[in-house]
Amino acid sequence: MKIVMAVIKPFKLDEVRDALTAIGVHGMTVTEVKGYGRQKGHTEIYRGTEYAVSFLPKLKIEVAVASNQVDKVIDAITGAAKTGQIGDGKIFVFGLDHAVRIRTGETDASAL
Amino acid sequence: MSFKIPYRAGFSVALLAAMVAATSAFADEPTVNKGDNAWMLVSTVLVLLMTIPGLALFYGGLVRAKNMLSVLTHVFYTVCIVTLIWAIYGYSLTFTGGSSLIGGFSKAFLAGVTTDSKAATFSVGANISELVYICFQMTFAAITPALIVGAFAERMKFSALALFIPLWVTFIYFPIAHMVWYWAGPDAIDTAVKALAAATDDAAKKTAQAALDEVMADAGLIFSWGAIDFAGGTVVHINAGIAGLVGAIMVGKRTGFGKELMPPHSLTMTMIGASLLWVGWFGFNAGSNLEATGTAALAMTNTFVATAAAAMSWMFVEWMVKGKPSLLGALSGCIAGLVAVTPASGFAGPMGAIVLGLVAGAVCLFFCSAVKNALGYDDSLDVFGVHCVGGIIGALATGILVNPALGGTGIFDYTVGKIADYDFVTQMTAQIKAVLLTLVWSGVGSAILYFIVNLIVGLRVSVDKEREGLDLTDHGERAYNM
């Protein structure tokens, strides 16, 4: 099992969710985050005081999937989240040791 | 029910006295016009609205979310404590005779003030209820110290503020308000003038003249200099502004100032606050006429056009210089315009007020950006740049715009019963002296008070508490639990 973590541009959330649903991934966790990579921030000015804002709002999506699904998931996310502009985001894959469905107690593959 | 009896007895005595006076060949007793009273009751409430929630939200939106509640509390506390102090001894110290610097305690605890008591306006024979006048002036006494809190927001201890405010209103506000606004009133002057005119022989003329001189001398120092301030440019804005600057310097800069991001957490709140300030300011300026006459309408007109001009001036200059027109710029310009037109509101003509607004917006922008950044002080919410600078512009401009040749009203001379001749040098000298005395009294006086407060409780929170936020550390609450 793996956790696929993707940091994407916020407005891409609906597209990514639809793409994942289409390949059979029906659950995800979404967090609002700030970050930057190669995308520069912007300057805000409040009454003569300038602020260089380098952290940009992003969304972090985490899905737990079977190891043989990972490539399909990466393709789906990439296809949906890409705009071609700097700041599209990144995808990271982590190993997942155990998973448990709280309501039923099912574990591992049946919990995904 | 028993408390009604003294008032009713007072009313009967007053009625009897009025009847006796009417039958004698005495001067006409001033009357209270219900329209004037009604207007002043409304004006009072409008000025309260300016402070809570107007100023509270205006300031609150400009600080970080972790300090929002502390700003709201500072402003709310100030209103409450000053209200009490005003009723107990503030009104007496400010608006009774004593010296030219301060009044006395003859009306402490509002002694002698009843529902029948009257206060003079600016027209002979027209009075308002004294209780309305007391409440109206109370709201001015409350908003002035509330303005100061913006200068040291996000780092001043609440206990320090709690001690500072009562000291400040007592030793700084009451004397300055007394010096600028206290006078014997048009009715007293008119009575003395008529007595002098009626005097027939030399001895009687001498006594009558002495009496008139005494009435004219029964006034605040700045008032007798001939300086004019319709609604409080000097008393409120220059006063609070310089006290704010001194405080910002003595309390010191916010931790991380210049390095960390400290943008306003809610310009939405700031806009709500600024809008409430503008609306309420009609009570502040037009209400300062004390009557619902054409002059009040002039003050209203000026409060519209100068404000709009200043907001646009700031916004457009910022657009040209910085590249983008900001809402905060428009709102700041709006406040700068309101501040600048305050002393001129009942004296200037509307076109003069527009010019005043255009100038105030641009100059205050300059002070809040170029000058502030160059000098490096941390006046968190630009109390000095907007209120002190705007107030000085307004005070000086009033001396120019009151000139009837420029559309101004001129100044009424009650000793001769008509508008006095305008002299630029005389008037400007008086205005400049008023500005300088206020800057010195408030600047030096406030410095002394900050020093004393620092000795007793300490002015500033610790760095750890400042980082966590004053809402939690001073008040044990969060402004937002989302």
Chai-1 contact restraints between the chains, C-beta under 6 A:
chainA,res_idxA,chainB,res_idxB,connection_type,confidence,min_distance_angstrom,max_distance_angstrom,comment,restraint_id
A,I45,B,K322,contact,1.0,0.0,6.0,A-B,restraint_1
A,Y46,B,P263,contact,1.0,0.0,6.0,A-B,restraint_2
A,Y46,B,P264,contact,1.0,0.0,6.0,A-B,restraint_3
A,Y46,B,L328,contact,1.0,0.0,6.0,A-B,restraint_4
A,R47,B,L328,contact,1.0,0.0,6.0,A-B,restraint_5
A,R47,B,S332,contact,1.0,0.0,6.0,A-B,restraint_6
A,R47,B,C368,contact,1.0,0.0,6.0,A-B,restraint_7
A,G48,B,C368,contact,1.0,0.0,6.0,A-B,restraint_8
A,G48,B,S369,contact,1.0,0.0,6.0,A-B,restraint_9
A,Y51,B,L261,contact,1.0,0.0,6.0,A-B,restraint_10
A,Y51,B,P263,contact,1.0,0.0,6.0,A-B,restraint_11
